Amino acid sequence: MAARTRRDELARFAAPMAFLVAVTIIVLLVRAGIDRGGSHAPTVPVSTAAATTSRSQTTPAVSSPPKPKKRYYVIQAGDTFGVVATKFNTTVEALQASNPGVSTNALTIGQRIRVK
């Protein structure tokens, strides 16, 4: 009777494992069939512009150069206008011009200054 219980125990674990292996194989085969059945042909762009025989002259649109976005920097411990100017590749004079109300001798931690 010991052999019978061992066989039952083996069947108890082997049957679900065989089922999972079979399902996995089926899923992989179906996915492979779907991937091959899909449209993987290279696409060729088609021009919808009509060919014209007359000469036409176009004028370029006048566009203004984009305005640079304003950038700000928050002063940290040890920062001076010179340090900030170096970080942002600018000059102390440019920082002073962008921040007329800020004293270069009285920068405080957490103060926000304009850098560009």
N, C-alpha and C positions, 0 to 999 in steps of 0.2 A: 504494500500500500504506500510505502514511502516513495517508490518510483512514480506512482501515479500523481501524488501531490507535487512532486518536483516538476513533472511534465505540465501539470495544471498551472503551476507558478510560472514556468517558462512561457506558456501560451498566454498567460495573463499580461505579460509585459511585451511579448513579441508581436502579438496581434495589433496593438495600437501603434507600435513602431513601424510595422509594415504598412499600415494604413497611412501614417504620416509621410513615409517615403513615397508611396504611390501618389498621394495628393501633391506633394512637392514636384514630382516629375511631371505630372499632368499640368500643373501651373506653369512650369518652365517651358513645356512644349507649346502651350497656348500663347504665352507671351512671345516666344520666338516666332510663332506663326503670325501674330498680330504685327510684330515689328517688320517682318518681311513683306507682309501684305500691304503695309502703308505705302504711301506715295513718296518715294525717295528719289524720283527722277529730278535731275537738275532743272531749275527754272530759268528761262531766258526772259530778260526784261523786254517788254514790248513798248515801243514809243507810241504815244497817242498824239504826237504833234503832227499836224498836216504839213505836207511839203508845199512850199510856196514858190512861185516863179517870179514874183515881184519883189523888189527890194523894199525893205521897210527899215526905218531908222528908229532906234529906241534911244530914249534919253535915260541916263541913270538916275535913280531916285536920289534926291538930296537927303542925306542923313547926317545928323550931327553926331560927333564923336560921343561915345557913352561917358556919362559923368562918373568919375571914380566914386566908389562907395565910401562913405565916411567910416573910418575905423577909430576905435577908442581903445585905450589901454588903462588898466587900473594899477595905480602906483603901489609897489610893494616895498618892503623894508630894504633900504640901501639904494633905491632908485634915485637918480638925478636926471635932469634933462639930457645930459651927455650920455648916460647909460641907455636911456630910452631911445635917443636918436641913433645910437649904434645898433640897438636891437632891430630897429625898423628902417635902417639904411637911409637916414635923413639927417638933417642938420639941426643944431640947437635953435638957430634962427628960424627955421621953418616951423619947429614946434612952438616957439614963442609967438609966431605970427598966427598959428592955428588956435592958440589958447591965450588971447590977449588978457583975460582976467585972472590968469594964474601966475602967482609969484614963483619965480625959479628958486628962491631961497626958502620958501615955505611949503614945500610939497608934503602932503600927509598920506599915510598909508590908507589905501582904499579910495583915494581921490581918482576920479576918472578924467583923463585928458584925451584930446583928439590927437591922433598921430598921422592921419591922412585925410 
